[in-house]
């Protein structure tokens, strides 16, 4: 049966738990319209991604 040989120190425990903390999403500006968009996502306001039109938006 797997049993720890030594007590896990507070520092080692906290270091391990620090990897699971919450990070704010990285937002970047759309080069076409200038609105803030999450990384690796097509712009919902203009439909461009990496300089190409990938979404067709109606109503504008």
LINCOR-V614174 format. One record per residue. N is the residue number from 1. PHI is phi in degrees with one decimal (none if undefined). BURIAL is 1 if it has 24 or more other ideal C-beta (glycine too) atoms within 12 Angstrom, else 0. Layout:
n:N phi:PHI burial:BURIAL
n:N phi:PHI burial:BURIAL
This chain:
n:1 phi:none burial:0
n:2 phi:-77.6 burial:0
n:3 phi:-126.7 burial:0
n:4 phi:-64.5 burial:0
n:5 phi:-79.0 burial:0
n:6 phi:-130.8 burial:0
n:7 phi:-69.2 burial:0
n:8 phi:-74.2 burial:0
n:9 phi:-70.8 burial:0
n:10 phi:-63.3 burial:0
n:11 phi:-65.3 burial:0
n:12 phi:-65.2 burial:0
n:13 phi:-64.7 burial:0
n:14 phi:-68.0 burial:0
n:15 phi:-62.8 burial:0
n:16 phi:-67.3 burial:0
n:17 phi:-73.5 burial:0
n:18 phi:-67.6 burial:0
n:19 phi:-70.2 burial:0
n:20 phi:-100.4 burial:0
n:21 phi:-71.9 burial:0
n:22 phi:-76.7 burial:0
n:23 phi:-118.8 burial:0
n:24 phi:-68.4 burial:0
n:25 phi:-67.2 burial:0
n:26 phi:-84.3 burial:0
n:27 phi:-105.7 burial:0
n:28 phi:-128.4 burial:0
n:29 phi:-89.3 burial:0
n:30 phi:-73.8 burial:0
n:31 phi:-70.7 burial:0
n:32 phi:-83.6 burial:0
n:33 phi:-112.5 burial:0
n:34 phi:87.8 burial:0
n:35 phi:-80.1 burial:0
n:36 phi:-82.3 burial:0
n:37 phi:-136.3 burial:1
n:38 phi:-62.9 burial:0
n:39 phi:-65.0 burial:0
n:40 phi:62.5 burial:0
n:41 phi:-129.9 burial:0
n:42 phi:-67.6 burial:1
n:43 phi:-66.4 burial:1
n:44 phi:-73.1 burial:0
n:45 phi:-88.0 burial:0
n:46 phi:-117.4 burial:0
n:47 phi:87.1 burial:0
n:48 phi:-95.4 burial:1
n:49 phi:-144.7 burial:0
n:50 phi:53.4 burial:0
n:51 phi:81.5 burial:0
n:52 phi:-122.0 burial:0
n:53 phi:-79.8 burial:0
n:54 phi:-113.4 burial:0
n:55 phi:-119.3 burial:0
n:56 phi:-96.9 burial:0
n:57 phi:-105.8 burial:0
n:58 phi:-109.7 burial:0
n:59 phi:101.4 burial:0
n:60 phi:-115.0 burial:0
